[in-house]
Amino acid sequence: MSARTLHRLPPDPELPYDGMPVTEEAYWEHYYLGHDVTYEWNNGVLEEKGVSNYATFLVFDWFIQLLTEFLRTQPIADRVGLEMGFRLALPGKTVIRRPDYGVVHHDNPIPLTGSEQSYRGIFDLCIEGVSTSSKVEQERDTVVKKGEYAAGGVQEYYLLHETVALRQFYRRTARGVYAPLPVGPGRIVHSEVLPGFRWRLDDLERRPPLETLIADPVYQDFVWVNYQQERNRADQAQAQVVHERLRADQAQAQVIHERLCVEQVQAQVVHERLRAEQERTRAEQLAARLRQLGIDPDAAIAD
């Protein structure tokens, strides 16, 4: 695909462009940017991209936060929102689709670049918030794009919606068609294009705050990892403080013990001294009594 320069066409709210036939060159030149609505291009025909509701956005937003945390911890891919378009040359037709969210793995031969307003390669993962404002728009997300993305080489395709029945997670098989990603024990789904990225299906309904997931074994190795590391360092520092305090307490206890031992020895010395003084006093008293009786105590001792 040759390089292209995208220009904005001043929007004209009076003109309904949905369903209008235009060339691919005209699409890139005049309809890719510059309108209040987003247009995709389906083999020569403009298609207005459907809009999801707020409840679907909440599901989408929680999932994207989870994906962002994973890619921050495991930087194995780049991601882009803003409905960036990419071109799919399919058997029998060419389309330009603008997924709500796209992921390009680092082993993809065509990386995302900062200056481009469209992606020149094939996304490894596309995520759509399903539009249910009309049957046509719903089928475009759930049926038409599903077939196009699989045929074009998008390895995984996720559909998010407030309704559980419309949430789907597909992987591309060796036959070039989509099959649901397996649901494991605990209703946990593992991405194949992003190894290590996983989620619990029921959490799309609950949407717990990410900070509560750090104790959940499903998520704890990629959610809020920096916080966990800081907390571990703080816990280790606190444990070191406690350890040093215990060592200080033990040292103080040893000092007190040794002081008590010294005091016991001193007390024993005093006790022995008192006994000696008592014995001497008794001896002196006995000698005095003997002298009173006319007996020489020294002679009595000699005899």
C-alpha positions as CSV (number, residue, x, y, z in Angstrom):
1,M,0.0,0.0,0.0
2,S,1.5,3.3,-1.0
3,A,2.0,6.2,1.4
4,R,-1.0,8.4,1.8
5,T,-1.7,11.8,3.2
6,L,-5.0,12.2,5.1
7,H,-7.0,15.4,4.9
8,R,-10.0,16.4,6.8
9,L,-13.2,17.3,4.8
10,P,-15.3,20.0,6.5
11,P,-18.3,18.0,7.9
12,D,-21.7,18.7,6.3
13,P,-24.4,17.4,8.7
14,E,-26.9,17.7,5.8
15,L,-25.3,14.9,3.8
16,P,-25.9,11.3,4.8
17,Y,-22.7,9.5,3.8
18,D,-23.7,6.0,5.1
19,G,-24.1,3.7,2.2
20,M,-22.6,6.1,-0.3
21,P,-20.2,4.6,-2.9
22,V,-16.8,6.1,-2.9
23,T,-13.4,4.9,-4.1
24,E,-10.7,3.9,-1.6
25,E,-8.6,6.9,-2.6
26,A,-11.6,9.2,-1.9
27,Y,-12.2,7.4,1.4
28,W,-8.7,8.1,2.7
29,E,-8.7,11.6,1.3
30,H,-12.1,12.8,2.5
31,Y,-14.0,10.4,4.7
32,Y,-11.4,8.8,7.0
33,L,-11.1,11.9,9.1
34,G,-13.1,15.1,9.7
35,H,-16.6,14.0,10.4
36,D,-18.8,13.9,13.5
37,V,-19.3,10.1,12.9
38,T,-16.7,7.5,12.1
39,Y,-16.8,5.8,8.7
40,E,-15.4,2.5,7.6
41,W,-15.1,1.4,4.0
42,N,-16.5,-1.8,2.7
43,N,-15.4,-2.6,-0.8
44,G,-16.4,0.7,-2.3
45,V,-19.2,1.7,0.1
46,L,-19.1,3.9,3.2
47,E,-20.4,2.4,6.4
48,E,-21.1,4.5,9.5
49,K,-19.5,2.8,12.5
50,G,-22.0,2.1,15.2
51,V,-21.9,3.6,18.7
52,S,-22.0,1.5,21.9
53,N,-23.9,2.5,25.1
54,Y,-22.5,3.5,28.5
55,A,-23.1,0.2,30.1
56,T,-21.0,-1.5,27.4
57,F,-18.3,1.2,27.8
58,L,-18.0,0.2,31.5
59,V,-17.3,-3.4,30.5
60,F,-14.9,-2.2,27.8
61,D,-13.1,0.2,30.0
62,W,-12.5,-2.3,32.8
63,F,-11.1,-4.9,30.3
64,I,-8.8,-2.3,28.7
65,Q,-7.5,-1.3,32.1
66,L,-6.7,-4.9,32.7
67,L,-5.0,-5.3,29.3
68,T,-3.0,-2.1,29.9
69,E,-1.8,-3.4,33.3
70,F,-0.7,-6.6,31.6
71,L,1.2,-4.8,28.8
72,R,2.9,-2.5,31.3
73,T,4.2,-5.5,33.2
74,Q,4.8,-7.6,30.1
75,P,5.7,-5.2,27.3
76,I,5.4,-7.7,24.5
77,A,3.0,-5.6,22.3
78,D,1.8,-2.1,21.5
79,R,-1.8,-1.0,21.7
80,V,-3.9,1.7,20.1
81,G,-7.4,3.1,20.4
82,L,-8.9,6.1,18.6
83,E,-10.5,3.8,16.0
84,M,-7.3,3.6,14.0
85,G,-8.1,2.2,10.6
86,F,-6.4,-0.8,8.9
87,R,-6.8,-2.3,5.4
88,L,-7.8,-5.9,4.8
89,A,-7.3,-7.2,1.3
90,L,-9.7,-10.2,1.4
91,P,-10.6,-12.8,-1.2
92,G,-13.2,-11.0,-3.4
93,K,-13.2,-7.7,-1.7
94,T,-11.2,-5.1,0.2
95,V,-12.3,-3.4,3.5
96,I,-11.0,-0.7,5.8
97,R,-12.0,-1.3,9.4
98,R,-11.6,0.8,12.5
99,P,-11.6,-1.4,15.6
100,D,-12.3,0.3,18.9
101,Y,-9.0,-1.1,20.1
102,G,-6.0,-2.8,18.4
103,V,-3.0,-4.6,19.6
104,V,0.2,-5.2,17.6
105,H,2.6,-7.9,19.0
106,H,6.3,-7.0,18.9
107,D,7.0,-9.9,16.6
108,N,4.6,-8.4,14.0
109,P,6.6,-7.5,10.9
110,I,4.8,-4.1,10.7
111,P,5.1,-2.1,14.0
112,L,2.9,0.7,15.1
113,T,4.6,4.1,14.5
114,G,3.9,7.4,16.2
115,S,3.3,9.5,13.2
116,E,0.8,7.3,11.4
117,Q,-3.0,8.0,11.5
118,S,-3.7,4.5,10.2
119,Y,-2.0,1.1,10.6
120,R,-0.3,-0.4,7.6
121,G,-0.3,-3.9,8.8
122,I,-2.8,-6.4,10.3
123,F,-3.6,-6.1,14.0
124,D,-2.8,-9.2,16.1
125,L,-5.8,-8.5,18.3
126,C,-8.9,-6.4,17.6
127,I,-11.4,-5.5,20.4
128,E,-14.9,-4.1,19.6
129,G,-17.6,-2.8,21.9
130,V,-20.6,-4.3,20.2
131,S,-23.1,-1.7,18.9
132,T,-26.7,-2.8,19.3
133,S,-28.4,0.4,18.1
134,S,-29.6,-1.6,15.0
135,K,-29.6,-5.2,13.9
136,V,-27.3,-4.2,10.9
137,E,-24.7,-2.7,13.2
138,Q,-24.8,-5.6,15.7
139,E,-24.4,-8.1,12.9
140,R,-21.6,-6.1,11.4
141,D,-19.6,-6.5,14.6
142,T,-20.6,-10.1,15.5
143,V,-20.8,-11.7,12.0
144,V,-19.4,-9.6,9.2
145,K,-16.2,-8.4,11.0
146,K,-15.7,-11.8,12.5
147,G,-15.4,-13.3,9.1
148,E,-13.3,-10.4,7.7
149,Y,-10.9,-10.4,10.6
150,A,-10.4,-14.1,10.5
151,A,-9.9,-14.1,6.7
152,G,-7.5,-11.1,7.0
153,G,-5.2,-12.7,9.6
154,V,-6.3,-11.0,12.9
155,Q,-5.2,-13.7,15.4
156,E,-7.7,-12.9,18.1
157,Y,-11.0,-10.9,18.1
158,Y,-12.8,-9.9,21.3
159,L,-16.4,-8.6,21.5
160,L,-17.4,-6.8,24.6
161,H,-21.0,-5.8,25.6
162,E,-23.1,-5.2,28.6
163,T,-25.0,-8.4,27.8
164,V,-23.1,-11.6,28.6
165,A,-24.5,-13.4,25.6
166,L,-22.8,-10.9,23.2
167,R,-19.4,-11.1,24.9
168,Q,-17.2,-13.4,22.8
169,F,-13.4,-14.1,22.7
170,Y,-12.1,-15.7,19.5
171,R,-8.8,-17.1,18.3
172,R,-7.9,-17.9,14.7
173,T,-7.5,-21.6,14.0
174,A,-5.1,-23.2,11.5
175,R,-8.0,-23.3,9.0
176,G,-8.2,-19.5,9.1
177,V,-11.5,-19.3,10.9
178,Y,-12.4,-18.2,14.4
179,A,-13.1,-20.5,17.3
180,P,-13.9,-19.4,20.9
181,L,-10.9,-19.3,23.2
182,P,-11.2,-22.2,25.7
183,V,-12.8,-21.5,29.0
184,G,-10.8,-23.2,31.8
185,P,-11.6,-24.0,35.4
186,G,-13.0,-21.1,37.3
187,R,-14.3,-19.7,34.0
188,I,-10.9,-18.3,33.2
189,V,-9.9,-17.4,29.6
190,H,-6.3,-17.3,28.5
191,S,-5.1,-15.2,25.5
192,E,-2.9,-17.1,23.0
193,V,-1.6,-14.0,21.1
194,L,-0.6,-12.4,24.5
195,P,0.8,-15.3,26.6
196,G,0.1,-14.7,30.3
197,F,-2.9,-12.4,29.8
198,R,-6.0,-13.9,31.3
199,W,-9.3,-12.9,32.9
200,R,-12.2,-14.4,34.7
201,L,-15.4,-14.1,32.7
202,D,-17.5,-13.4,35.8
203,D,-15.2,-10.4,36.6
204,L,-16.5,-8.6,33.4
205,E,-19.8,-8.5,35.2
206,R,-18.4,-7.5,38.6
207,R,-15.6,-5.3,37.4
208,P,-13.7,-5.2,40.7
209,P,-11.3,-2.3,41.2
210,L,-7.8,-3.3,40.0
211,E,-6.3,-2.6,43.4
212,T,-8.3,-5.5,44.8
213,L,-6.9,-8.0,42.3
214,I,-3.4,-8.0,43.8
215,A,-4.4,-10.8,46.1
216,D,-6.1,-12.7,43.3
217,P,-3.9,-15.5,41.9
218,V,-5.5,-15.0,38.4
219,Y,-4.2,-11.4,38.2
220,Q,-1.6,-10.8,40.8
221,D,1.4,-11.4,38.6
222,F,0.5,-8.5,36.3
223,V,-1.8,-6.1,38.1
224,W,-0.3,-3.3,40.1
225,V,3.0,-5.0,40.1
226,N,5.0,-1.8,40.9
227,Y,2.7,-1.2,43.9
228,Q,3.2,-4.8,45.0
229,Q,6.9,-4.5,44.8
230,E,6.9,-1.2,46.7
231,R,4.6,-2.8,49.3
232,N,6.9,-5.8,49.6
233,R,9.9,-3.5,50.0
234,A,8.1,-1.6,52.7
235,D,7.1,-4.9,54.4
236,Q,10.7,-6.1,54.3
237,A,11.9,-2.8,55.7
238,Q,9.3,-3.0,58.5
239,A,10.3,-6.6,59.1
240,Q,14.0,-5.4,59.3
241,V,13.0,-2.7,61.8
242,V,11.2,-5.3,63.9
243,H,14.1,-7.6,63.7
244,E,16.6,-4.9,64.8
245,R,14.2,-4.0,67.6
246,L,14.1,-7.6,68.8
247,R,17.9,-7.8,68.6
248,A,18.1,-4.6,70.6
249,D,15.6,-5.9,73.1
250,Q,17.6,-9.1,73.4
251,A,20.8,-7.2,73.9
252,Q,19.2,-5.1,76.6
253,A,17.8,-8.2,78.2
254,Q,21.3,-9.7,78.2
255,V,22.7,-6.6,79.8
256,I,20.0,-6.8,82.5
257,H,20.7,-10.5,83.0
258,E,24.4,-9.8,83.4
259,R,23.7,-6.9,85.7
260,L,21.5,-9.2,87.8
261,C,24.3,-11.8,87.9
262,V,26.7,-9.2,89.1
263,E,24.2,-8.0,91.7
264,Q,23.7,-11.6,92.8
265,V,27.5,-12.1,93.2
266,Q,27.7,-8.8,95.1
267,A,24.8,-9.9,97.3
268,Q,26.6,-13.2,98.0
269,V,29.8,-11.3,98.9
270,V,27.8,-9.1,101.3
271,H,26.1,-12.2,102.7
272,E,29.4,-13.9,103.3
273,R,30.8,-10.8,104.9
274,L,27.8,-10.5,107.2
275,R,28.2,-14.2,108.2
276,A,31.9,-13.7,108.8
277,E,31.2,-10.6,111.0
278,Q,28.5,-12.6,112.8
279,E,30.9,-15.4,113.5
280,R,33.6,-13.0,114.7
281,T,31.1,-11.3,117.0
282,R,30.0,-14.6,118.4
283,A,33.6,-15.6,118.9
284,E,34.4,-12.3,120.7
285,Q,31.3,-12.7,122.9
286,L,32.3,-16.3,123.8
287,A,35.8,-15.2,124.6
288,A,34.5,-12.4,126.8
289,R,32.3,-14.9,128.7
290,L,35.2,-17.3,129.2
291,R,37.3,-14.5,130.6
292,Q,34.5,-13.6,133.0
293,L,34.7,-17.2,134.2
294,G,38.5,-16.9,134.6
295,I,39.3,-19.0,131.6
296,D,41.9,-17.9,129.1
297,P,40.2,-18.4,125.7
298,D,43.5,-18.6,123.9
299,A,44.7,-21.4,126.3
300,A,41.4,-23.2,125.9
301,I,41.8,-23.2,122.2
302,A,45.4,-24.4,122.5
303,D,44.3,-27.3,124.8
